[in-house]
């Protein structure tokens, strides 16, 4: 088997072009074939309860089934990140890549060679670029997440993703943070372009908050012996300060934040604002891994 690129293809895949025409199947096919053209073998991880998209068989995508799903939290049979990682680690390869199912991938020859020599404790992370039908007018790289991960088997083997869910927010903050915290060496993503056709229909506020709270819980529970990177130690300490109300875009908001944290720490307002501040601060960590978006 060539290097696997692991995702979770949903049973229904809908996208529209700039004129509003449905192109879901064509776009999914283009994504799958772009991965294969870059030297990967596509793999989809799906819950046993989930129907498989017909294009999975048509494009000879390897299927790995897991026994549970996250429909209790998302109303859809998403897979938990732990299950996706464990399924990926069952594959007999030394490198594993993870990609969102709606991403088209381009790599030059040097990038393909680089990923083929990714060591056991090395990794790579690349931000996507959103486009609206014309890639020549694509947005700057998306700064709030990473849509392509690759790592050596050893780097991924000891990461506990708790109740984070693939396809929901925060896993793409948590996974790179943990890899870097374990002192994984991130290789440059030069020569790699990942394209994302902009679309409606993301996660909702409730899902953002639930996943964000799980992100913070996992950081607090992390094994101290695995906290090996000084940059991440400092970053996580600042996230703890944010949790205590040290955030705010203005002097008034900063005072409000401290009062909410002291007097109403469980309030929806404090939780929502604190998680937003956490997400924004995480862009500094993502910059450390994938470079500044303006430099791409």
DRENMIVEX-101567 format. One record per residue: residue in three letters; x, y, z of N, C-alpha, C, O in turn. Coordinates in steps of 0.001 Angstrom, whole numbers. Each point is the difference from the previous one (the first is absolute). Layout:
BEGIN
R  resn       nu       nv       nw      cau      cav      caw       cu       cv       cw       ou       ov       ow
R   Ala        X        Y        Z        X        Y        Z        X        Y        Z        X        Y        Z
...
END
This chain:
BEGIN
R  resn       nu       nv       nw      cau      cav      caw       cu       cv       cw       ou       ov       ow
R   Unk      841    -1205        0     -841     1205        0      872     1249        0      963       96      761
R   Unk    -1311      870    -1629      675     1287       39     -439      753     1255     -846     -478      756
R   Unk     1421     1644     -546     -362      781     1173    -1501      263        4     -527      533     -976
R   Unk     -180     -897     2059    -1447      230       24     -329     1459      297      704      671      755
R   Unk    -1772     -203    -1354     -565     1295      345    -1416     -276      500     -856     -465     -752
R   Unk      628      752     1999    -1187     -473      715     -991     1137      166      369     1126      331
R   Unk    -1633    -1441     -566    -1078      972      147    -1246     -742      453       64    -1173      367
R   Unk    -1186     1855     -396    -1283     -654      239     -998      587     -994     -529     1094      200
R   Unk      286    -1828    -1256     -885      472    -1069    -1450     -211      431     -381    -1123      331
R   Unk     -432     2174     -329    -1391     -141      441     -851     -708    -1044      379      -56    -1170
R   Unk    -1519     -484     1575     -860     -713     -962     -626      909    -1044     -346     -445    -1095
R   Unk      201     1724     1440     -527      990     -954      994     1149      -51      428      518     1032
R   Unk      -70     -130    -2241     1016     1044     -174     -550     1013    -1000     -159     -307    -1181
R   Unk     -127     1502     1657     -608     1027     -852      890     1243      -44      429      510     1035
R   Unk     -166      -42    -2234      692     1267     -208     -621      677    -1225     -551     -660     -880
R   Unk      652     1964      845     -534      758    -1137     1081      870     -591      870      504      710
R   Unk     -932     -329    -2026      977      851     -660     -416     1464      106     -994      318      652
R   Unk     1746      566    -1286     -252     1435      108    -1364      393     -542     -526     1057      347
R   Unk      -56    -1912    -1205    -1328      280     -568    -1119     -686      766    -1162       71     -401
R   Unk     1500     -732     1496    -1016     -658      812     -361    -1393     -458     -963     -580      500
R   Unk     1716       23    -1448     -300    -1339     -492      625    -1056      910     1123      156      480
R   Unk    -1874    -1229     -255      488    -1087      850     1161     -739     -687     -142     -475    -1127
R   Unk     1276      384     1808     1176     -670     -561      636     -932     1044     1186     -316      -93
R   Unk    -1970     -120     1081      557     -754     1107      793    -1215     -413     1145     -162      423
R   Unk    -1733     -706    -1251      698    -1224     -389     1255      305     -810     1041     -628      197
R   Unk    -1142     1579    -1095     1158      354     -829     1121      569      871     1175     -288     -226
R   Unk    -1540     1083     1207     1020      609      851      644    -1058      897     1219       -2      167
R   Unk    -2012     -891      408      559    -1058      829      940     -879     -825     1074     -377      470
R   Unk    -1474       56    -1690      871     -794     -871     1321      716     -252     1065     -618       19
R   Unk    -1143     1925     -256     1218      772     -248      910       -8     1219     1220      -91     -134
R   Unk    -1811      188     1331      795      -39     1228      723    -1335      137     1208      -38      234
R   Unk    -1951    -1054     -381      582    -1335      164     1129     -224    -1005     1073     -487      357
R   Unk    -1322      840    -1589     1012     -234    -1029     1212      908      187     1109     -367     -389
R   Unk    -1302     1543      978     1139      879      262      919     -616     1056     1220      148      -79
R   Unk    -1795     -833     1060      822     -658     1023      828    -1113     -631     1189     -159      278
R   Unk    -1858     -605    -1137      701    -1111     -641     1102      520     -925     1072     -599      -86
R   Unk    -1330     1702     -601      998      578     -902     1232      490      754     1083      104     -576
R   Unk    -1246      198     1866     1130      451      826      723    -1157      680      902      217      809
R   Unk    -1294    -1436    -1135      723    -1154      500     -611     -684     1207      643     -849      616
R   Unk    -1871     1201     -265     -648     -580     1176     -984    -1096     -394     -496      -39    -1125
R   Unk      230     -843     2071    -1115     -942     -119    -1128      491      899      173       49     1218
R   Unk    -1336      320    -1785    -1102      530      810     -635    -1062      891     -199    -1145     -405
R   Unk     -116     1567     1642     -650     -864      986    -1110      802      664      218     1147      392
R   Unk    -1389    -1724     -261    -1084      664      719     -369     -814     1232     -137    -1221      -62
R   Unk      -20     1917     1175     -409     -625     1258    -1456      389      260     -325     1183       94
R   Unk     -532    -2169       20    -1428      247      196     -555     -896     1090      463    -1123      203
R   Unk    -1458     1637      491     -675     -803     1022     -766    -1141     -662     -428      107    -1150
R   Unk      262    -1188     1886     -750    -1139     -520    -1443      363     -305     -639     -639     -836
R   Unk      122     1660     1508    -1388      427     -206     -169      868    -1236    -1126      322     -377
R   Unk     2221       61     -257      -53      991    -1073      -10     -655    -1370      801     -895     -271
R   Unk    -1705     1335     -592        5     -452    -1390     1241      560     -698      507     1060      367
R   Unk      -30    -1784    -1372     1189      447     -727     -398      709    -1287     -906     -427     -716
R   Unk     1609     1519      445     -231      727    -1247      374     -901    -1180     1036     -664       50
R   Unk    -1852      621    -1112      294     -876    -1155     1376      241     -623      593     -927     -552
R   Unk      -82     2145      630     1291      291     -619     1166     -670      730     1090     -124     -559
R   Unk    -1314     -305     1798     1058     -704      726      379    -1276     -751     1182     -285     -192
R   Unk    -2179     -472     -226      263    -1226     -755      508      326    -1398      922     -648     -495
R   Unk    -1522     1648     -141      379      347    -1364     1474      401      -90      674     -308     -983
R   Unk     -182      994     2008     1392      458      -10      926     -924      793     1152      346      262
R   Unk    -1656    -1514      117      807    -1007      676      680      561     1249     1192     -209      226
R   Unk    -1978      923      576      498      547     1258      -94    -1088     1067    -1042     -637      154
R   Unk     2116      431      571       -6     -999     1074     -909      477     1126       34     1174      368
R   Unk     -846    -2071      182     -945      329     1059      419     -679     1296      260    -1203       33
R   Unk     -199     1998     1039      214     -523     1346    -1224      361      835     -358     1172      116
R   Unk     -278    -2180      461    -1209      221      787      341       72     1489      884     -708      482
R   Unk    -1599     1575      233      139       88     1456    -1383     -208      613    -1007      342     -620
R   Unk      945     -902     1838    -1291     -435      545     -912     1113      495    -1211     -208       78
R   Unk     1735     1371      258     -862     1032      580        4     1250     -885      825      145     -902
R   Unk    -1763      738     1186      -27     1286     -687     -353     1089     1010     -337     -282     1150
R   Unk      421     1526    -1604     -208     1149      877    -1346      669     -225     -156     1188      281
R   Unk     -819    -1938     -786    -1295      597     -325     -700      572     1229     -856      875     -127
R   Unk     1208    -1357     1300     -569      555     1230      306     1497      126     -781      756      578
R   Unk     1921     -345    -1123      429     1390      114     -209      811    -1272     -117     1225       59
R   Unk       69    -1896    -1207      -36      733    -1275    -1240     -291     -837     -226      654    -1019
R   Unk     -579    -1627     1437    -1179     -438     -772      369     -619    -1335     -865     -213     -849
R   Unk     2143      -78      660      486     -706    -1182     1065     -999      448      621      188     1046
R   Unk     -405    -1244    -1824      926    -1051      454     1472      355     -216      741     -766     -617
R   Unk     -317     1931     1126     1415      334      -28      795    -1026      820     -544     -677      873
R   Unk     1832      583    -1175      862     -880      785      800      830     1004      344     1153     -257
R   Unk      -61    -1764     1398      854      652      981     1446      -24     -498      416     -933     -687
R   Unk      346     1974     1044     1389       78     -430      817    -1171      504      860     -503     -724
R   Unk    -1103       55     1946      731    -1167      500     -217    -1214     -887      935     -753     -270
R   Unk    -2177      562     -187     -301    -1149     -847      657      146    -1363      507     -973     -558
R   Unk     -514     2193       20      652      225    -1290     1501     -238      113      589     -638     -874
R   Unk       43     1142     1941     1441     -204      180      328    -1472      192      950     -507     -596
R   Unk    -1726     -182     1422      263    -1416      231     -166     -813    -1280      769     -927     -256
R   Unk    -1766     1273     -541     -181     -684    -1278     1188      268     -913      502     -913     -657
R   Unk      -51     2170      614     1151      352     -833     1253     -744      447      791     -453     -827
R   Unk     -616      332     2150     1189     -673      521      -44    -1513     -214     1011     -678      181
R   Unk    -2166      147     -563      -86    -1433     -312      577     -315    -1375      206    -1166     -338
R   Unk       54     2197     -450      540     -192    -1344     1506     -274       81      682      558      860
R   Unk     -164    -1406    -1739     1407     -414       86      945      982     -693      742     -386     -902
R   Unk     -767     1643     1316      844     1010     -615      696      813     1082     -458       46     1141
R   Unk     1558      591    -1499      774      776      956     -441     1454       81      244      665     1007
R   Unk     -899     -160    -2068     -543     1364       22    -1509      -61     -198     -517     -869     -701
R   Unk     -172     1804     1332    -1454       95     -113     -368     1458     -239      470      895      701
R   Unk    -1308     -671    -1688     -503     1339     -258    -1503       28      240     -699     -987     -226
R   Unk      215     2140      689    -1420      205      273     -431     1249     -752      664     1034       68
R   Unk    -1767    -1131     -780     -476     1118     -811    -1515       98      116     -678    -1012      175
R   Unk      151     2213     -270    -1454      146      -73     -488     -462    -1369      688      175    -1006
R   Unk    -1865     -756      977     -479     -681    -1205     -255      940    -1167      -58     -447    -1145
R   Unk      -97     1744     1412     -325      936    -1076     1205      829     -433     -154     1122     -482
R   Unk     1346    -1673      653     1227      715     -333      625     -595    -1262      194    -1211     -102
R   Unk      117     2089     -859      804     -373    -1159     1465      282      310      332     1006      628
R   Unk      523    -1888    -1069     1403       37      388      895      123    -1228     -221     -650    -1022
R   Unk     1238     1505     1149     1042      111    -1021     1349      -58      695      180      611     1054
R   Unk      775    -1340    -1632     1351      -73      545     1005      -22    -1133     -205     -675    -1009
R   Unk     1298     1417     1174     1071     -117     -975      880    -1202      358     -191     -630     1040
R   Unk     1148      324    -1907      812    -1201      176      807       47     1289      155    -1019      673
R   Unk      362     2201     -324      799      130     1219     -850     -278     1248      465     -640      943
R   Unk    -1714     1125     -947     -885     -236     1137     -331    -1485      127      -23     -537     1108
R   Unk     -233     -125    -2227     -296    -1426       52     1178     -788      551     -184     -952      760
R   Unk     1404     1350    -1144     1180     -670      532      140      252     1501      377     -898      754
R   Unk     -684     2131     -323      128      360     1410     -951     -828      869      396     -510     1048
R   Unk    -1642      380    -1486     -951     -748      825      323    -1485        5     -321     -706      956
R   Unk      951      235    -2015      367    -1413      -46     1114     -364      955      187    -1172      328
R   Unk      560     2180      123     1102     -251      935     -305      531     1393      907      160      817
R   Unk    -2178      115     -541     -398      495     1313      372    -1032     1062     -391    -1164      -90
R   Unk     1159     1606     1108      487     -922     1010    -1045     -345     1044    -1094      565      -11
R   Unk     1414    -1491      922     -968     -482      997     -552     1096      895    -1153      -81      424
R   Unk     1954     1112     -123     -453     1084      875      -12     1332     -737      196     1053      607
R   Unk     -423    -1100    -1903     -135     1207     -799    -1445      142     -468     -749     -976      -55
R   Unk      373     2209     -280    -1372      271     -422       -9     1162     -980     1010      671     -213
R   Unk    -2162     -456     -367     -199     1113     -916    -1443      454      127     -892     -828      185
R   Unk      649     2121     -281    -1358      540       50     -136     1117    -1015      873      862     -105
R   Unk    -1976     -876     -649     -201      973    -1076    -1402      594      100     -982     -716      196
R   Unk      911     2025     -331    -1286      691       -7     -623      -36    -1397      689      -76    -1016
R   Unk    -2002      133     1012     -736       19    -1261     -134     1429     -513      249      972      713
R   Unk     -653     -887    -1979     -416     1272     -589    -1422     -163     -531     -264     -886     -813
R   Unk     -637     1730     1264    -1387      -24     -465     -104      681    -1360      637     1023     -250
R   Unk    -1442    -1606     -612     -276      643    -1284    -1486     -138     -318     -709     -803      607
R   Unk      259     1592    -1558    -1429       98     -311     -263     -302    -1465     -856      625     -626
R   Unk     1588    -1580       85     -149     -386    -1390     1219      295     -845      203     -630    -1037
R   Unk      618     1587     1469     1189      408     -750     1190      -18      951      123      868      864
R   Unk      743    -1848    -1022     1133     -137      925      999     1148     -123      741      284      941
R   Unk     -722      375    -2096      931     1123     -148     -408     1184      864      786      927      198
R   Unk    -2008     -952      315     -480     1075      877     -303     -530     1400     -872      521      697
R   Unk     1599    -1557     -296     -235     -621     1301      391      940     1131      836      888     -165
R   Unk    -1461    -1108     1319      349      759     1199     1416     -338      455      596     -982     -443
R   Unk      -73     1816     1335     1255     -333      670     -192    -1280      807    -1132     -346      335
R   Unk     2213     -364      -15     -152    -1226      806     -807      248     1263      187     1000      694
R   Unk    -1084    -1929     -412     -898       69     1154      822      -79     1281      747     -958      199
R   Unk     -880     1960      675      910       65     1141     -507     -717     1244      751     -134      966
R   Unk    -2005     -335     -954     -583     -555     1228      -20    -1520       47     -705     -580      825
R   Unk     1454      -65    -1680       27    -1460       36      973     -546    -1021      561      743     -806
R   Unk     -367    -2055      847      868     -697     -937     -799    -1149     -596     -651     -751      726
R   Unk      700      612    -2044     -835     -993     -685      776    -1194     -532     -601     -956     -491
R   Unk     1923      994      580      816    -1146     -393     1071     -220     1065      807      887      278
R   Unk     -812    -2079      311     1013     -410      966      704    -1237     -513     -608     -868     -624
R   Unk     1890      803      896      727    -1239     -209      972     -186     1137      538      973      528
R   Unk     -304    -2225     -141      931     -259     1099      478    -1435      -67     -638     -870     -593
R   Unk     1779      652     1218      482    -1355      161     -845     -752     1011     -631      598      872
R   Unk      627    -1897     -999     -823     -846      866      278      263     1475     -933      112      795
R   Unk     2202      -14     -423      354      179     1407     -565     1308      552     -402       63     1162
R   Unk      372      973    -1990     -489     1308      449    -1478      -50      360     -440      693      917
R   Unk     -329    -1508    -1630    -1453      -43      197     -443    -1038     1028    -1150        9      440
R   Unk     2059     -899      -59     -411    -1196      746     -516      284     1402     -807     -775      514
R   Unk     1243     1857      124     -341      217     1411     -875     1226      229       32      594     1078
R   Unk     -806     -217    -2075     -851     1177      129    -1429     -419      326     -619     -763     -742
R   Unk      108     1267     1849    -1376     -270      414     -858     1194     -382      181     1092      540
R   Unk    -1106    -1288    -1459     -869     1080     -470    -1326       63      751     -898      747     -388
R   Unk      771    -1523     1453    -1200       90      824    -1275     -158     -800     -178     -969     -737
R   Unk     -720     1959      899    -1293      -26     -690      -48      982    -1172    -1082      376     -451
R   Unk     2255       41      -43        5      844    -1191     -477     -801    -1204      217    -1209      -86
R   Unk     -866     1898     -837     -693     -657    -1108      553      501    -1322      123     1205     -220
R   Unk      207    -2142     -657      456      369    -1340    -1165      651     -761    -1111     -529      -30
R   Unk     1387     1671     -576    -1039      732     -708     -639     1102      827     -766      808     -524
R   Unk     1078     -771     1816     -408     1072      888     1220      876      305     1125     -395     -304
R   Unk    -1327     1578      899     1150      869      278      887     -530     1110     -385     -886      762
R   Unk     1578     1449     -690      978     -146     1074      953    -1170     -147     1105       85      537
R   Unk    -1442    -1174    -1222      968    -1082     -133     1225      468     -770     1111     -463      260
R   Unk    -1304     1383    -1212     1126      469     -805      811     1073      716      992      483     -546
R   Unk    -1391      -99     1756      860      751      908      711     -968      953     1191      139      278
R   Unk    -1943    -1106      207      530     -906     1021     1101     -906     -543     1046     -146      631
R   Unk    -1272     -460    -1791      970     -964     -516     1365      641     -264     1008     -559      432
R   Unk     -926     1707    -1121     1334      598     -175      629      458     1306     1215      -90      173
R   Unk    -2046      585      755      547      414     1286      645    -1189      714     1106      116      529
R   Unk    -1793    -1249     -514      541    -1162      693     1245     -533     -687      945     -419      669
R   Unk     -931      428    -1992     1195     -450     -712     1200      887      346     1097     -498      250
R   Unk    -1314     1803     -240     1081      916      331      381     -116     1471     1178       93      343
R   Unk    -2160     -293      525      256     -140     1435      857    -1227      284      802      -10      933
R   Unk     -985    -1031    -1757      814    -1205      139     1359      151     -673      743     -971     -146
R   Unk     -427     2188     -258     1273      346     -642      149     -615    -1382     1110     -308     -434
R   Unk    -2216      132     -245       32     -451    -1380      580     1124     -876     -312     1174      195
R   Unk     1142    -1547    -1139      597      979     -910     -919      212    -1202     -300     -943     -731
R   Unk     -142     2179      532     -849      303    -1148      856      409    -1188      811      922       85
R   Unk    -1008    -1626    -1194      704      295    -1243     -773     1069     -772    -1202      160      217
R   Unk     1865      574    -1110     -684     1055     -763    -1027     -563     -982      155    -1100     -531
R   Unk    -1195     1879      312    -1056     -400     -923      139      632    -1372     -963       43     -765
R   Unk     2144      443      449      214      626    -1299     -226    -1007    -1124      309    -1184      133
R   Unk     -850     1674    -1232     -283     -857    -1144    -1304     -753      107     -306     -837     -849
R   Unk     -474     1123     1890    -1292     -666      201    -1099     1054      -19       71      991      726
R   Unk    -1074    -1203    -1547    -1169      875      -36    -1235     -842      283     -188    -1073     -573
R   Unk     -652     1583     1471    -1258     -699      263    -1147      997     -190      -11     1094      565
R   Unk     -942    -1519    -1378    -1095      868     -428    -1315     -463      612     -282    -1195       88
R   Unk     -509     2169      329    -1283     -289      642    -1072      853     -665       22     1227       85
R   Unk     -964    -1900     -749    -1121      698     -620     -938      494     1098     -596     -796      725
R   Unk      472     2111     -610     -793      593     1082    -1450     -482      -86     -542     -189    -1090
R   Unk      -68       -6     2246    -1366     -509       34     -667      407     1298      665      408      951
R   Unk    -1983     -520     -918     -764      238     1207     -106    -1306      791      391    -1068     -469
R   Unk     -931     1190     1677     -266    -1200      772     1199     -470      795      633     -994     -357
R   Unk     -314     1699     1435     1086     -410      874     -597     -511     1312    -1195     -284       84
R   Unk     2025      174      910     -471     -337     1324     -722     1197      614      158     1131     -461
R   Unk     -947    -1385     1498     -745     1077      639      688      440     1301     1021     -564      396
R   Unk    -1590     1564      248      604      577     1205      102    -1037     1123     1010      -63      701
R   Unk    -2042     -736     -535       15    -1021     1047     1147     -980     -209      671     -383      958
R   Unk     -443      -25    -2196     1071     -937     -299     1368      647      198      936     -653      462
R   Unk     -818     1928     -808     1244      738      219      338       39     1489     1145     -227      390
R   Unk    -2148      517      434      239      116     1437      331    -1357      604      943     -113      783
R   Unk    -1706     -919    -1136      269    -1319      557     1412     -464     -342      728     -472      873
R   Unk     -342      606    -2134     1325     -448     -420     1099      864      617     1066     -504      356
R   Unk    -1329     1806     -230      979      883      617      234     -331     1463     1135       37      476
R   Unk    -2190     -356      229      150     -398     1403      775    -1306      112      791     -170      928
R   Unk    -1006     -752    -1860      753    -1249        1     1474      264     -318      879     -631      588
R   Unk     -603     1541    -1497     1377      394     -305      715      469     1259     1113     -442      287
R   Unk    -1743     1327      457      622      535     1201      129    -1070     1088      993      -20      726
R   Unk    -1975     -858     -606       82    -1071      993     1178     -914     -297      724     -403      910
R   Unk     -530       77    -2180     1093     -888     -384     1359      624      311      916     -702      429
R   Unk     -776     1992     -637     1269      656      309      288      -64     1500     1130     -260      415
R   Unk    -2152      498      381      186      -42     1453      357    -1409      488      715     -156      989
R   Unk    -1214     -859    -1685      220    -1388      419     1236     -628     -633      306    -1160      275
R   Unk      407     1899    -1112     1133     -570     -726     1079     -507      952      278      617     1029
R   Unk      314    -1731    -1380     1070     -615      796     1180      969       98      551      389    -1029
R   Unk     -155        5     2226     1120      943      141     1295     -490     -636      808      808     -456
R   Unk     -602    -2120      421     1241     -525     -570       83      197    -1510     1080     -102     -581
R   Unk    -2217      384      -55      -18      204    -1451       74     1472     -391        3      329    -1186
R   Unk       55      555     2177       50     1441     -267     1460      410     -183      648      491      925
R   Unk     -149     -707    -2144     1430       87     -238      436     1242     -764     1196      178     -232
R   Unk    -2109      671     -161      344     1127     -860     -260     1313      731    -1123      256      436
R   Unk     2160      579     -299     -118     1239      769     -983      974     -629     -738      683      710
R   Unk      721     -613    -2038     -935      910     -671    -1438     -386      329     -825      866      293
R   Unk      522    -2161     -341    -1369     -456      289     -309      175     1478    -1124      352      357
R   Unk     2100     -593      505     -225      229     1434     -453     1436      242     -952      241      742
R   Unk     1634      705    -1368     -351     1409      157    -1373      288     -607     -798      748      565
R   Unk      541    -1347    -1713    -1289      203     -677    -1154     -514      861    -1013      684      149
R   Unk     1159    -1879      417    -1056     -591      813     -190      795     1296    -1121      131      491
R   Unk     2214      396       56     -121      844     1193     -820     1247     -311     -793      445      831
R   Unk      978      119    -2017     -784     1171     -389    -1467     -377     -212     -891      791      311
R   Unk      635    -1980     -833    -1388     -464     -136     -655     -139     1371    -1190      277      148
R   Unk     1960     -705      857     -540      -92     1355     -365     1393      520    -1021      161      668
R   Unk     1845      840     -968     -300     1377      403    -1279      485     -683     -822      678      616
R   Unk      664    -1029    -1879    -1230      362     -704    -1202     -617      704    -1037      650      140
R   Unk     1165    -1886      301    -1079     -658      731     -354      708     1290    -1130      -97      478
R   Unk     2105      819       94     -244      757     1239     -459     1422     -284      -84      827      909
R   Unk     -217     -543    -2186     -580     1295     -337      979     1024     -529     -346     1177     -102
R   Unk     1543    -1579     -234      984      935     -538     -125       46    -1525      830     -553     -721
R   Unk    -1858     1208      256     -231      189    -1430     -868     1230     -181     -498      568      972
R   Unk      320     -163    -2208     -850     1157     -298      630      893    -1047     1192      301       62
R   Unk    -1989      120    -1016      491      815    -1105       89     1477      342      507      788     -798
R   Unk     -992     -402     1970       58     1383      451      107        4     1514     -160    -1038      641
R   Unk      431     2204      -68      120      102     1453    -1304     -389      690       12     -674     1030
R   Unk    -1135     1101    -1603    -1299     -328      597     -252    -1504      -58     -431     -605      982
R   Unk      706        3    -2152     -202    -1446     -131      934     -774      928     -382    -1048      521
R   Unk     1589     1545     -308      939     -668      896     -515        1     1434      118    -1002      705
R   Unk     -688     2126     -273     -586       80     1341    -1196     -942       98     -150     -723      986
R   Unk     -700      735    -2013    -1148     -913      -20      453    -1455      115     -594     -792      732
R   Unk     1648      456    -1461      483    -1376       -1      440     -436     1391     -312    -1110      432
R   Unk     1037     1981      271      445     -337     1344    -1186     -164      946       -5     -902      838
R   Unk     -988     1761     -967    -1174      -91      863     -792    -1270     -276     -426     -687      928
R   Unk      228      373    -2219     -712    -1239     -345      747    -1217      536     -614     -912      552
R   Unk     1950      895     -714      789    -1141      450      -74     -174     1516      -17    -1125      499
R   Unk      -27     2233      227      -42      -78     1459    -1399     -280      534     -164     -788      932
R   Unk     -854     1436    -1524    -1339      -55      557     -923     -984     -704     -868     -604      629
R   Unk     1058      444    -1939     -882     -865     -787      828     -899     -916     -161       49    -1219
R   Unk     1044     -867     1790      916     -776     -835     -683    -1035     -885      581     -430     -997
R   Unk    -1791       23     1335     -716    -1003     -785    -1021      617     -949     -763     -717     -646
R   Unk      748     2035      561    -1004      656     -840      292     -247    -1478     1149     -196     -396
R   Unk    -2201      210     -403      156     -182    -1444      834     1113     -611      789     -234     -915
R   Unk     -967     1448     1425      743     1138     -555     1499     -177      207      786      146     -936
R   Unk     -393     -463     2179     1429     -201      265      547    -1175     -800     1082       95     -580
R   Unk    -1817    -1197      545      473    -1184     -720      201      312    -1473     1033     -341     -576
R   Unk    -2016      986      -33       86      307    -1429     1160      944     -301      769     -230     -933
R   Unk     -650     1298     1731     1074      971     -238     1368     -602      294      957      249     -734
R   Unk     -857    -1030     1787     1267     -615      364      476     -967    -1076     1189      -37     -320
R   Unk    -2110     -747     -242      378     -937    -1048      383      728    -1285      895     -432     -726
R   Unk    -1579     1536      455      390      791    -1171     1420      543      181      796      -26     -939
R   Unk     -477      512     2125     1346      495      274     1020    -1138      -73     1121      194     -471
R   Unk    -1510    -1370      933      874    -1171      -85      305     -329    -1454     1154     -234     -360
R   Unk    -2182      215     -466      181     -318    -1421      907     1021     -683      874     -368     -784
R   Unk    -1081     1636     1079      832     1042     -609     1460     -142      441      915      154     -808
R   Unk     -705     -449     2097     1372     -158      477      661    -1218     -640     1215      -14     -196
R   Unk    -1992     -989     -126      567    -1196     -622      563      264    -1382      796     -793     -502
R   Unk    -1195     1901     -129      580      297    -1312     1512      192      108      721     -264     -963
R   Unk     -232      715     2105     1448      139      195      676    -1363      -40     1086     -145     -562
R   Unk    -1727     -850     1155      532    -1355      -35      -35     -553    -1419      955     -636     -446
R   Unk    -2060      878     -265     -110     -498    -1369     1022      680     -902      510     -619     -934
R   Unk     -206     1887     1205     1044      692     -757     1349     -669      215      792     -113     -936
R   Unk     -525     -328     2151     1262     -669      316      136    -1288     -808     1109     -402     -354
R   Unk    -2224     -235       67      -12    -1282     -696      -54      162    -1515      744     -650     -735
R   Unk    -1634     1524      282     -265       96    -1449      489     1308     -613     -163      203    -1203
R   Unk      759      692     1997      419     1284     -518    -1133     1000       24    -1170     -374       79
R   Unk     1519     1644     -145    -1011     1066        3     -742      -13    -1331      631     -132    -1049
R   Unk    -1979      267     1067     -759      -21    -1257      475     1051    -1001        6     -256    -1204
R   Unk      393     1436     1684      414     1040     -932     1322     -305     -671      359      626     -998
R   Unk      375    -1606     1556     1271     -366     -596     -136    -1121    -1032      955     -338     -698
R   Unk    -2164     -231      616     -199    -1165     -885     -103      446    -1446     -168     -831     -892
END
